[in-house]
Amino acid sequence: MIDKMAVLFRDKDQNAVRNAIGEASSSKYPEQRKKGDDPDPLSTLVYEYERTSGVVAKLTVLANGLTRIRGEFSEKDVNELFPDDGERLLKQMVSCDIVIELHHGTYKAV
């Protein structure tokens, strides 16, 4: 049955597919995705983090991503992505010189 369905949208980028599904309705086809348009940047960050190998590389992806998305971040922001693990991850980022503490409890990628 599925082999008889028409393909209305196809993309190798999961964000583009997620965006198309979110915009889909019976009267509107999804528009072409614009470069850099990410409807869910935190989900994309977790995806990139999980597919990165090596502890330092993972922490760097996380710190850079949070800095790019939020400008600066806190333990609460890390816990939002990885519940109850924010403190440990931040300690590792600080000890590896991946982030600096701008203000008490506020961090940014180096």
N, C-alpha and C positions, 0 to 999 in steps of 0.2 A: 504494500500500500504506500509506504513512504517513497518508494522508487518512482511513483507516479506524480509526486508533488513537484511543483515548479520551484526552482531556486530563485529567490528574490534578492538575496544579498549574500555575498561571500567575501571574507577577509581573513587573512592569517593572524591578524592582530586581535587578541581577545577583547581589548578595550573597544575596538570598533564594532565588534559583534555585540558586546554588552550594550553599547550605545544604540545600535540599530534595534535591538530587541526592546529597549526602553522607549524608543520613539515609534515603534511599529503600531499600526492600527489598520483596520480594514480599508480605510480611505486614503492612507498615506504611506508611500514607500519611504524608507530611510534615505536621507540625503547623504551625499558623499562626505566622508569624514575629513575634517580639517586637520592639518598637521599640528601636533602639540595639544590637541583637544582631548583631554582625558576626563571622562565623566566621573570616575572614581579613582583618584590618584592614590588613596591609602590602600585600596585593594591591589592596585598595580604594584605598589611598594612591597607589600607582603609577598606577592607573586615573585617579584625579583629577588627578594631576600631568601625565600625558600629554594630558589633555583640556583643560588650562588653557593659555591663550595669554599670551605675554609672559614675559620672563625673570624679572622681579621677582615676578610673580604665581605662577609655577611654584615659585620658591624659597620663597616664603611658604607655599604649600600644603605643600611638603615639610617645612619646619621646623615648622609648626604640627601637621602630622600625626604626625611623629616625637615631638614633645613630648607630644602627646595620648596616643599609644600607649605610649611608653617613659618619659615623665617628663623624661628628659634623654637625649642621644644623643651618639655619637662618629662619627668618620670610618668606623669599621668598620660601624656601623649603616647609614650612607649607602651604603657599598660593597656591603652586602648587597642593597640595592635596585638600585643602579646600579654594577655591578662596575668597579673601577679608575677611577671618576670621583668618589669621595668627597672627595678633597682639593680638587679644583677647585670642586666644588659648595659645600663648606664655606667656602672662601676668598671665593666670591661672596656667600654669605649673610652673612659677617662684614662684608665691604666695603659691603654694602647695608644694614647695621644691622638685619638680619632676626633674627639670633641673637646671644646673648651667650655668652662662654665662662665657665662656672661654675667649673670646675677645669681644670687643664691637660688639653686634649683632650676635654673634656665640654661640650656645648652645650645651649642651651635657646632656644626662640623667645621673642622680646621681646614 
